[in-house]
């Protein structure tokens, strides 16, 4: 059985960091490969986040479906 992909995008703010910790702990590593992308440090990945449907951070993309957690910053603010 292959694992799904979980990508957690954030910008490094306190809300994002807390959400990252909680989300990564909650995701079953047997079912998902988890990647954390700090868009404040990896601005080159903003286009990937947009292509995945991310509008704001923090956000979790599970198997290609974006889920927005709270509203920290829009991707436009990070550009």
Secondary structure, 3 states (H helix, E strand, C coil): CCCEEEEEEECCCHHHHHHHHHHHHHCCCCCEEEEEEECCCCHHHHHHHHHCCCCEEEEEEECCEEEEEEEEEEHHHHC
